Amino acid sequence: MPNPTFRRWTADDIAMLKNMAQKEPCANVAAQLGRSVGTTAVKAHQLGISLKVPRQGGGAAEGSATDCSAVREN
């Protein structure tokens, strides 16, 4: 039985992910795509894209909401 919440990644979704990567916090990227943070992080990893936002000044602590590094695959 298919998962009713499953949505395939379109070329536009991937383009948006690539465009927003390293510019916006992971949670913002996920929200713009209408996907969970975990799903967004997994897809970025599959594509070899880092979602870490480079620090500018006294930025947030490591593993914060500015990146997806705290997301773990189960």
PDB file of N, CA, C and O in Angstrom:
ATOM      1  N   MET A   1       0.838  -1.176   0.000  1.00  0.00           N
ATOM      2  CA  MET A   1       0.000   0.000   0.000  1.00  0.00           C
ATOM      3  C   MET A   1       0.891   1.249   0.000  1.00  0.00           C
ATOM      4  O   MET A   1       1.766   1.362   0.858  1.00  0.00           O
ATOM      5  N   PRO A   2       0.700   2.166  -0.910  1.00  0.00           N
ATOM      6  CA  PRO A   2       1.541   3.355  -0.982  1.00  0.00           C
ATOM      7  C   PRO A   2       1.366   4.286   0.218  1.00  0.00           C
ATOM      8  O   PRO A   2       0.301   4.340   0.833  1.00  0.00           O
ATOM      9  N   ASN A   3       2.413   5.001   0.528  1.00  0.00           N
ATOM     10  CA  ASN A   3       2.376   5.972   1.611  1.00  0.00           C
ATOM     11  C   ASN A   3       1.715   7.251   1.090  1.00  0.00           C
ATOM     12  O   ASN A   3       2.248   7.873   0.170  1.00  0.00           O
ATOM     13  N   PRO A   4       0.574   7.663   1.647  1.00  0.00           N
ATOM     14  CA  PRO A   4      -0.137   8.833   1.124  1.00  0.00           C
ATOM     15  C   PRO A   4       0.605  10.154   1.345  1.00  0.00           C
ATOM     16  O   PRO A   4       0.304  11.144   0.679  1.00  0.00           O
ATOM     17  N   THR A   5       1.571  10.182   2.270  1.00  0.00           N
ATOM     18  CA  THR A   5       2.304  11.425   2.532  1.00  0.00           C
ATOM     19  C   THR A   5       3.596  11.506   1.724  1.00  0.00           C
ATOM     20  O   THR A   5       4.273  12.534   1.747  1.00  0.00           O
ATOM     21  N   PHE A   6       3.943  10.442   1.017  1.00  0.00           N
ATOM     22  CA  PHE A   6       5.164  10.436   0.218  1.00  0.00           C
ATOM     23  C   PHE A   6       5.002  11.338  -0.997  1.00  0.00           C
ATOM     24  O   PHE A   6       3.999  11.265  -1.708  1.00  0.00           O
ATOM     25  N   ARG A   7       5.989  12.182  -1.228  1.00  0.00           N
ATOM     26  CA  ARG A   7       5.964  13.066  -2.376  1.00  0.00           C
ATOM     27  C   ARG A   7       7.331  13.014  -3.043  1.00  0.00           C
ATOM     28  O   ARG A   7       8.344  13.278  -2.396  1.00  0.00           O
ATOM     29  N   ARG A   8       7.372  12.683  -4.300  1.00  0.00           N
ATOM     30  CA  ARG A   8       8.642  12.604  -5.024  1.00  0.00           C
ATOM     31  C   ARG A   8       9.285  13.977  -5.135  1.00  0.00           C
ATOM     32  O   ARG A   8       8.606  15.003  -5.144  1.00  0.00           O
ATOM     33  N   TRP A   9      10.613  13.971  -5.218  1.00  0.00           N
ATOM     34  CA  TRP A   9      11.368  15.204  -5.420  1.00  0.00           C
ATOM     35  C   TRP A   9      11.319  15.562  -6.894  1.00  0.00           C
ATOM     36  O   TRP A   9      11.695  14.758  -7.748  1.00  0.00           O
ATOM     37  N   THR A  10      10.862  16.752  -7.189  1.00  0.00           N
ATOM     38  CA  THR A  10      10.819  17.212  -8.577  1.00  0.00           C
ATOM     39  C   THR A  10      12.126  17.940  -8.900  1.00  0.00           C
ATOM     40  O   THR A  10      12.906  18.261  -8.004  1.00  0.00           O
ATOM     41  N   ALA A  11      12.350  18.193 -10.175  1.00  0.00           N
ATOM     42  CA  ALA A  11      13.532  18.956 -10.592  1.00  0.00           C
ATOM     43  C   ALA A  11      13.503  20.352  -9.969  1.00  0.00           C
ATOM     44  O   ALA A  11      14.549  20.889  -9.604  1.00  0.00           O
ATOM     45  N   ASP A  12      12.320  20.938  -9.847  1.00  0.00           N
ATOM     46  CA  ASP A  12      12.192  22.258  -9.223  1.00  0.00           C
ATOM     47  C   ASP A  12      12.539  22.208  -7.735  1.00  0.00           C
ATOM     48  O   ASP A  12      13.182  23.121  -7.217  1.00  0.00           O
ATOM     49  N   ASP A  13      12.114  21.140  -7.043  1.00  0.00           N
ATOM     50  CA  ASP A  13      12.451  20.969  -5.624  1.00  0.00           C
ATOM     51  C   ASP A  13      13.965  20.901  -5.441  1.00  0.00           C
ATOM     52  O   ASP A  13      14.523  21.549  -4.556  1.00  0.00           O
ATOM     53  N   ILE A  14      14.614  20.118  -6.277  1.00  0.00           N
ATOM     54  CA  ILE A  14      16.059  19.942  -6.175  1.00  0.00           C
ATOM     55  C   ILE A  14      16.782  21.246  -6.498  1.00  0.00           C
ATOM     56  O   ILE A  14      17.761  21.594  -5.839  1.00  0.00           O
ATOM     57  N   ALA A  15      16.307  21.962  -7.502  1.00  0.00           N
ATOM     58  CA  ALA A  15      16.910  23.246  -7.854  1.00  0.00           C
ATOM     59  C   ALA A  15      16.781  24.232  -6.688  1.00  0.00           C
ATOM     60  O   ALA A  15      17.724  24.963  -6.385  1.00  0.00           O
ATOM     61  N   MET A  16      15.615  24.251  -6.037  1.00  0.00           N
ATOM     62  CA  MET A  16      15.407  25.142  -4.894  1.00  0.00           C
ATOM     63  C   MET A  16      16.312  24.748  -3.738  1.00  0.00           C
ATOM     64  O   MET A  16      16.884  25.612  -3.073  1.00  0.00           O
ATOM     65  N   LEU A  17      16.446  23.449  -3.495  1.00  0.00           N
ATOM     66  CA  LEU A  17      17.328  22.957  -2.438  1.00  0.00           C
ATOM     67  C   LEU A  17      18.762  23.403  -2.697  1.00  0.00           C
ATOM     68  O   LEU A  17      19.427  23.912  -1.794  1.00  0.00           O
ATOM     69  N   LYS A  18      19.240  23.214  -3.919  1.00  0.00           N
ATOM     70  CA  LYS A  18      20.608  23.612  -4.265  1.00  0.00           C
ATOM     71  C   LYS A  18      20.798  25.120  -4.141  1.00  0.00           C
ATOM     72  O   LYS A  18      21.846  25.581  -3.689  1.00  0.00           O
ATOM     73  N   ASN A  19      19.787  25.887  -4.542  1.00  0.00           N
ATOM     74  CA  ASN A  19      19.879  27.338  -4.492  1.00  0.00           C
ATOM     75  C   ASN A  19      19.898  27.874  -3.059  1.00  0.00           C
ATOM     76  O   ASN A  19      20.607  28.836  -2.765  1.00  0.00           O
ATOM     77  N   MET A  20      19.130  27.260  -2.180  1.00  0.00           N
ATOM     78  CA  MET A  20      19.021  27.741  -0.802  1.00  0.00           C
ATOM     79  C   MET A  20      20.115  27.198   0.116  1.00  0.00           C
ATOM     80  O   MET A  20      20.370  27.766   1.178  1.00  0.00           O
ATOM     81  N   ALA A  21      20.760  26.104  -0.284  1.00  0.00           N
ATOM     82  CA  ALA A  21      21.788  25.469   0.556  1.00  0.00           C
ATOM     83  C   ALA A  21      22.892  26.468   0.870  1.00  0.00           C
ATOM     84  O   ALA A  21      23.337  27.217   0.000  1.00  0.00           O
ATOM     85  N   GLN A  22      23.319  26.469   2.099  1.00  0.00           N
ATOM     86  CA  GLN A  22      24.376  27.309   2.643  1.00  0.00           C
ATOM     87  C   GLN A  22      24.028  28.793   2.639  1.00  0.00           C
ATOM     88  O   GLN A  22      24.888  29.633   2.903  1.00  0.00           O
ATOM     89  N   LYS A  23      22.774  29.120   2.343  1.00  0.00           N
ATOM     90  CA  LYS A  23      22.321  30.510   2.407  1.00  0.00           C
ATOM     91  C   LYS A  23      21.259  30.685   3.487  1.00  0.00           C
ATOM     92  O   LYS A  23      21.159  31.742   4.111  1.00  0.00           O
ATOM     93  N   GLU A  24      20.482  29.654   3.696  1.00  0.00           N
ATOM     94  CA  GLU A  24      19.371  29.688   4.656  1.00  0.00           C
ATOM     95  C   GLU A  24      19.543  28.552   5.663  1.00  0.00           C
ATOM     96  O   GLU A  24      20.103  27.510   5.323  1.00  0.00           O
ATOM     97  N   PRO A  25      19.069  28.737   6.898  1.00  0.00           N
ATOM     98  CA  PRO A  25      19.088  27.634   7.865  1.00  0.00           C
ATOM     99  C   PRO A  25      18.272  26.453   7.356  1.00  0.00           C
ATOM    100  O   PRO A  25      17.310  26.624   6.607  1.00  0.00           O
ATOM    101  N   CYS A  26      18.659  25.277   7.763  1.00  0.00           N
ATOM    102  CA  CYS A  26      18.021  24.043   7.313  1.00  0.00           C
ATOM    103  C   CYS A  26      16.514  24.060   7.523  1.00  0.00           C
ATOM    104  O   CYS A  26      15.761  23.631   6.649  1.00  0.00           O
ATOM    105  N   ALA A  27      16.075  24.544   8.658  1.00  0.00           N
ATOM    106  CA  ALA A  27      14.641  24.575   8.945  1.00  0.00           C
ATOM    107  C   ALA A  27      13.898  25.459   7.943  1.00  0.00           C
ATOM    108  O   ALA A  27      12.774  25.143   7.553  1.00  0.00           O
ATOM    109  N   ASN A  28      14.509  26.546   7.532  1.00  0.00           N
ATOM    110  CA  ASN A  28      13.885  27.429   6.537  1.00  0.00           C
ATOM    111  C   ASN A  28      13.807  26.756   5.176  1.00  0.00           C
ATOM    112  O   ASN A  28      12.803  26.867   4.472  1.00  0.00           O
ATOM    113  N   VAL A  29      14.879  26.056   4.812  1.00  0.00           N
ATOM    114  CA  VAL A  29      14.897  25.340   3.529  1.00  0.00           C
ATOM    115  C   VAL A  29      13.775  24.307   3.520  1.00  0.00           C
ATOM    116  O   VAL A  29      13.007  24.218   2.562  1.00  0.00           O
ATOM    117  N   ALA A  30      13.689  23.532   4.589  1.00  0.00           N
ATOM    118  CA  ALA A  30      12.658  22.496   4.684  1.00  0.00           C
ATOM    119  C   ALA A  30      11.254  23.100   4.604  1.00  0.00           C
ATOM    120  O   ALA A  30      10.384  22.571   3.912  1.00  0.00           O
ATOM    121  N   ALA A  31      11.042  24.196   5.307  1.00  0.00           N
ATOM    122  CA  ALA A  31       9.724  24.839   5.306  1.00  0.00           C
ATOM    123  C   ALA A  31       9.367  25.344   3.905  1.00  0.00           C
ATOM    124  O   ALA A  31       8.229  25.185   3.463  1.00  0.00           O
ATOM    125  N   GLN A  32      10.313  25.940   3.218  1.00  0.00           N
ATOM    126  CA  GLN A  32      10.062  26.438   1.865  1.00  0.00           C
ATOM    127  C   GLN A  32       9.717  25.300   0.902  1.00  0.00           C
ATOM    128  O   GLN A  32       8.931  25.474  -0.030  1.00  0.00           O
ATOM    129  N   LEU A  33      10.317  24.139   1.144  1.00  0.00           N
ATOM    130  CA  LEU A  33      10.055  22.978   0.295  1.00  0.00           C
ATOM    131  C   LEU A  33       8.801  22.218   0.719  1.00  0.00           C
ATOM    132  O   LEU A  33       8.323  21.351  -0.012  1.00  0.00           O
ATOM    133  N   GLY A  34       8.270  22.539   1.894  1.00  0.00           N
ATOM    134  CA  GLY A  34       7.102  21.823   2.405  1.00  0.00           C
ATOM    135  C   GLY A  34       7.447  20.406   2.820  1.00  0.00           C
ATOM    136  O   GLY A  34       6.639  19.490   2.672  1.00  0.00           O
ATOM    137  N   ARG A  35       8.657  20.232   3.341  1.00  0.00           N
ATOM    138  CA  ARG A  35       9.142  18.910   3.754  1.00  0.00           C
ATOM    139  C   ARG A  35       9.712  18.985   5.160  1.00  0.00           C
ATOM    140  O   ARG A  35       9.959  20.072   5.683  1.00  0.00           O
ATOM    141  N   SER A  36       9.920  17.826   5.768  1.00  0.00           N
ATOM    142  CA  SER A  36      10.502  17.796   7.105  1.00  0.00           C
ATOM    143  C   SER A  36      12.001  18.099   7.029  1.00  0.00           C
ATOM    144  O   SER A  36      12.625  17.974   5.976  1.00  0.00           O
ATOM    145  N   VAL A  37      12.554  18.496   8.163  1.00  0.00           N
ATOM    146  CA  VAL A  37      13.987  18.763   8.233  1.00  0.00           C
ATOM    147  C   VAL A  37      14.770  17.487   7.928  1.00  0.00           C
ATOM    148  O   VAL A  37      15.786  17.529   7.235  1.00  0.00           O
ATOM    149  N   GLY A  38      14.296  16.353   8.446  1.00  0.00           N
ATOM    150  CA  GLY A  38      14.981  15.080   8.211  1.00  0.00           C
ATOM    151  C   GLY A  38      15.000  14.690   6.747  1.00  0.00           C
ATOM    152  O   GLY A  38      16.035  14.275   6.226  1.00  0.00           O
ATOM    153  N   THR A  39      13.867  14.821   6.083  1.00  0.00           N
ATOM    154  CA  THR A  39      13.778  14.487   4.664  1.00  0.00           C
ATOM    155  C   THR A  39      14.678  15.393   3.844  1.00  0.00           C
ATOM    156  O   THR A  39      15.342  14.940   2.912  1.00  0.00           O
ATOM    157  N   THR A  40      14.698  16.662   4.189  1.00  0.00           N
ATOM    158  CA  THR A  40      15.531  17.628   3.478  1.00  0.00           C
ATOM    159  C   THR A  40      17.011  17.302   3.671  1.00  0.00           C
ATOM    160  O   THR A  40      17.795  17.360   2.724  1.00  0.00           O
ATOM    161  N   ALA A  41      17.383  16.962   4.901  1.00  0.00           N
ATOM    162  CA  ALA A  41      18.777  16.621   5.183  1.00  0.00           C
ATOM    163  C   ALA A  41      19.210  15.362   4.437  1.00  0.00           C
ATOM    164  O   ALA A  41      20.325  15.304   3.917  1.00  0.00           O
ATOM    165  N   VAL A  42      18.350  14.364   4.382  1.00  0.00           N
ATOM    166  CA  VAL A  42      18.679  13.120   3.683  1.00  0.00           C
ATOM    167  C   VAL A  42      18.867  13.385   2.195  1.00  0.00           C
ATOM    168  O   VAL A  42      19.815  12.883   1.592  1.00  0.00           O
ATOM    169  N   LYS A  43      17.976  14.167   1.600  1.00  0.00           N
ATOM    170  CA  LYS A  43      18.091  14.448   0.166  1.00  0.00           C
ATOM    171  C   LYS A  43      19.360  15.245  -0.122  1.00  0.00           C
ATOM    172  O   LYS A  43      20.049  14.976  -1.106  1.00  0.00           O
ATOM    173  N   ALA A  44      19.671  16.213   0.718  1.00  0.00           N
ATOM    174  CA  ALA A  44      20.892  16.996   0.538  1.00  0.00           C
ATOM    175  C   ALA A  44      22.118  16.082   0.609  1.00  0.00           C
ATOM    176  O   ALA A  44      23.051  16.219  -0.182  1.00  0.00           O
ATOM    177  N   HIS A  45      22.104  15.159   1.552  1.00  0.00           N
ATOM    178  CA  HIS A  45      23.217  14.215   1.687  1.00  0.00           C
ATOM    179  C   HIS A  45      23.337  13.346   0.435  1.00  0.00           C
ATOM    180  O   HIS A  45      24.442  13.123  -0.059  1.00  0.00           O
ATOM    181  N   GLN A  46      22.218  12.858  -0.077  1.00  0.00           N
ATOM    182  CA  GLN A  46      22.230  12.034  -1.286  1.00  0.00           C
ATOM    183  C   GLN A  46      22.815  12.801  -2.473  1.00  0.00           C
ATOM    184  O   GLN A  46      23.473  12.219  -3.336  1.00  0.00           O
ATOM    185  N   LEU A  47      22.569  14.103  -2.506  1.00  0.00           N
ATOM    186  CA  LEU A  47      23.056  14.944  -3.604  1.00  0.00           C
ATOM    187  C   LEU A  47      24.454  15.510  -3.348  1.00  0.00           C
ATOM    188  O   LEU A  47      25.029  16.177  -4.208  1.00  0.00           O
ATOM    189  N   GLY A  48      24.995  15.236  -2.154  1.00  0.00           N
ATOM    190  CA  GLY A  48      26.321  15.744  -1.814  1.00  0.00           C
ATOM    191  C   GLY A  48      26.332  17.236  -1.525  1.00  0.00           C
ATOM    192  O   GLY A  48      27.334  17.911  -1.757  1.00  0.00           O
ATOM    193  N   ILE A  49      25.215  17.750  -1.019  1.00  0.00           N
ATOM    194  CA  ILE A  49      25.065  19.176  -0.727  1.00  0.00           C
ATOM    195  C   ILE A  49      25.154  19.393   0.778  1.00  0.00           C
ATOM    196  O   ILE A  49      24.495  18.697   1.550  1.00  0.00           O
ATOM    197  N   SER A  50      25.962  20.352   1.191  1.00  0.00           N
ATOM    198  CA  SER A  50      26.021  20.725   2.596  1.00  0.00           C
ATOM    199  C   SER A  50      24.958  21.774   2.872  1.00  0.00           C
ATOM    200  O   SER A  50      24.783  22.707   2.089  1.00  0.00           O
ATOM    201  N   LEU A  51      24.253  21.624   3.977  1.00  0.00           N
ATOM    202  CA  LEU A  51      23.241  22.599   4.362  1.00  0.00           C
ATOM    203  C   LEU A  51      23.725  23.514   5.484  1.00  0.00           C
ATOM    204  O   LEU A  51      22.964  24.339   5.990  1.00  0.00           O
ATOM    205  N   LYS A  52      24.993  23.365   5.872  1.00  0.00           N
ATOM    206  CA  LYS A  52      25.515  24.232   6.925  1.00  0.00           C
ATOM    207  C   LYS A  52      25.646  25.652   6.397  1.00  0.00           C
ATOM    208  O   LYS A  52      26.177  25.881   5.311  1.00  0.00           O
ATOM    209  N   VAL A  53      25.156  26.591   7.178  1.00  0.00           N
ATOM    210  CA  VAL A  53      25.258  27.994   6.825  1.00  0.00           C
ATOM    211  C   VAL A  53      26.572  28.516   7.403  1.00  0.00           C
ATOM    212  O   VAL A  53      26.791  28.432   8.611  1.00  0.00           O
ATOM    213  N   PRO A  54      27.452  29.058   6.548  1.00  0.00           N
ATOM    214  CA  PRO A  54      28.721  29.575   7.075  1.00  0.00           C
ATOM    215  C   PRO A  54      28.477  30.666   8.110  1.00  0.00           C
ATOM    216  O   PRO A  54      27.588  31.504   7.957  1.00  0.00           O
ATOM    217  N   ARG A  55      29.278  30.639   9.157  1.00  0.00           N
ATOM    218  CA  ARG A  55      29.152  31.642  10.210  1.00  0.00           C
ATOM    219  C   ARG A  55      29.630  32.993   9.705  1.00  0.00           C
ATOM    220  O   ARG A  55      30.564  33.093   8.909  1.00  0.00           O
ATOM    221  N   GLN A  56      28.972  34.007  10.184  1.00  0.00           N
ATOM    222  CA  GLN A  56      29.386  35.371   9.904  1.00  0.00           C
ATOM    223  C   GLN A  56      29.403  36.099  11.230  1.00  0.00           C
ATOM    224  O   GLN A  56      28.369  36.582  11.690  1.00  0.00           O
ATOM    225  N   GLY A  57      30.569  36.182  11.846  1.00  0.00           N
ATOM    226  CA  GLY A  57      30.671  36.813  13.155  1.00  0.00           C
ATOM    227  C   GLY A  57      30.434  35.818  14.265  1.00  0.00           C
ATOM    228  O   GLY A  57      30.930  34.694  14.198  1.00  0.00           O
ATOM    229  N   GLY A  58      29.699  36.196  15.271  1.00  0.00           N
ATOM    230  CA  GLY A  58      29.463  35.361  16.445  1.00  0.00           C
ATOM    231  C   GLY A  58      28.237  34.501  16.307  1.00  0.00           C
ATOM    232  O   GLY A  58      27.391  34.495  17.201  1.00  0.00           O
ATOM    233  N   GLY A  59      28.115  33.780  15.227  1.00  0.00           N
ATOM    234  CA  GLY A  59      26.927  32.985  14.899  1.00  0.00           C
ATOM    235  C   GLY A  59      26.508  32.002  15.954  1.00  0.00           C
ATOM    236  O   GLY A  59      27.034  31.997  17.067  1.00  0.00           O
ATOM    237  N   ALA A  60      25.576  31.185  15.607  1.00  0.00           N
ATOM    238  CA  ALA A  60      24.994  30.210  16.525  1.00  0.00           C
ATOM    239  C   ALA A  60      25.981  29.089  16.830  1.00  0.00           C
ATOM    240  O   ALA A  60      26.944  28.874  16.094  1.00  0.00           O
ATOM    241  N   ALA A  61      25.730  28.394  17.906  1.00  0.00           N
ATOM    242  CA  ALA A  61      26.588  27.289  18.318  1.00  0.00           C
ATOM    243  C   ALA A  61      26.466  26.117  17.350  1.00  0.00           C
ATOM    244  O   ALA A  61      25.453  25.964  16.667  1.00  0.00           O
ATOM    245  N   GLU A  62      27.505  25.296  17.302  1.00  0.00           N
ATOM    246  CA  GLU A  62      27.516  24.131  16.412  1.00  0.00           C
ATOM    247  C   GLU A  62      26.360  23.198  16.737  1.00  0.00           C
ATOM    248  O   GLU A  62      26.032  22.983  17.903  1.00  0.00           O
ATOM    249  N   GLY A  63      25.746  22.645  15.694  1.00  0.00           N
ATOM    250  CA  GLY A  63      24.633  21.720  15.886  1.00  0.00           C
ATOM    251  C   GLY A  63      23.321  22.418  16.183  1.00  0.00           C
ATOM    252  O   GLY A  63      22.362  21.782  16.621  1.00  0.00           O
ATOM    253  N   SER A  64      23.272  23.706  15.953  1.00  0.00           N
ATOM    254  CA  SER A  64      22.051  24.454  16.240  1.00  0.00           C
ATOM    255  C   SER A  64      21.066  24.337  15.086  1.00  0.00           C
ATOM    256  O   SER A  64      21.265  23.538  14.171  1.00  0.00           O
ATOM    257  N   ALA A  65      20.017  25.124  15.132  1.00  0.00           N
ATOM    258  CA  ALA A  65      18.997  25.088  14.094  1.00  0.00           C
ATOM    259  C   ALA A  65      19.475  25.666  12.769  1.00  0.00           C
ATOM    260  O   ALA A  65      18.729  25.646  11.790  1.00  0.00           O
ATOM    261  N   THR A  66      20.715  26.186  12.715  1.00  0.00           N
ATOM    262  CA  THR A  66      21.199  26.771  11.469  1.00  0.00           C
ATOM    263  C   THR A  66      21.674  25.717  10.494  1.00  0.00           C
ATOM    264  O   THR A  66      21.937  26.029   9.333  1.00  0.00           O
ATOM    265  N   ASP A  67      21.791  24.479  10.933  1.00  0.00           N
ATOM    266  CA  ASP A  67      22.186  23.422  10.016  1.00  0.00           C
ATOM    267  C   ASP A  67      21.471  22.118  10.351  1.00  0.00           C
ATOM    268  O   ASP A  67      20.766  22.023  11.355  1.00  0.00           O
ATOM    269  N   CYS A  68      21.660  21.128   9.506  1.00  0.00           N
ATOM    270  CA  CYS A  68      20.980  19.846   9.691  1.00  0.00           C
ATOM    271  C   CYS A  68      21.910  18.792  10.279  1.00  0.00           C
ATOM    272  O   CYS A  68      21.564  17.610  10.275  1.00  0.00           O
ATOM    273  N   SER A  69      23.071  19.178  10.782  1.00  0.00           N
ATOM    274  CA  SER A  69      24.028  18.184  11.261  1.00  0.00           C
ATOM    275  C   SER A  69      23.524  17.426  12.478  1.00  0.00           C
ATOM    276  O   SER A  69      24.013  16.334  12.766  1.00  0.00           O
ATOM    277  N   ALA A  70      22.556  17.981  13.197  1.00  0.00           N
ATOM    278  CA  ALA A  70      22.033  17.295  14.368  1.00  0.00           C
ATOM    279  C   ALA A  70      20.998  16.235  14.015  1.00  0.00           C
ATOM    280  O   ALA A  70      20.577  15.471  14.883  1.00  0.00           O
ATOM    281  N   VAL A  71      20.580  16.178  12.744  1.00  0.00           N
ATOM    282  CA  VAL A  71      19.599  15.199  12.309  1.00  0.00           C
ATOM    283  C   VAL A  71      20.284  13.859  12.147  1.00  0.00           C
ATOM    284  O   VAL A  71      21.325  13.766  11.495  1.00  0.00           O
ATOM    285  N   ARG A  72      19.716  12.827  12.729  1.00  0.00           N
ATOM    286  CA  ARG A  72      20.301  11.492  12.629  1.00  0.00           C
ATOM    287  C   ARG A  72      19.371  10.574  11.858  1.00  0.00           C
ATOM    288  O   ARG A  72      18.151  10.607  12.024  1.00  0.00           O
ATOM    289  N   GLU A  73      19.981   9.747  11.004  1.00  0.00           N
ATOM    290  CA  GLU A  73      19.180   8.751  10.286  1.00  0.00           C
ATOM    291  C   GLU A  73      19.024   7.534  11.193  1.00  0.00           C
ATOM    292  O   GLU A  73      19.987   7.109  11.832  1.00  0.00           O
ATOM    293  N   ASN A  74      17.834   6.979  11.252  1.00  0.00           N
ATOM    294  CA  ASN A  74      17.596   5.777  12.059  1.00  0.00           C
ATOM    295  C   ASN A  74      17.517   4.568  11.194  1.00  0.00           C
ATOM    296  O   ASN A  74      17.321   3.461  11.695  1.00  0.00           O
TER     297      ASN A  74
END
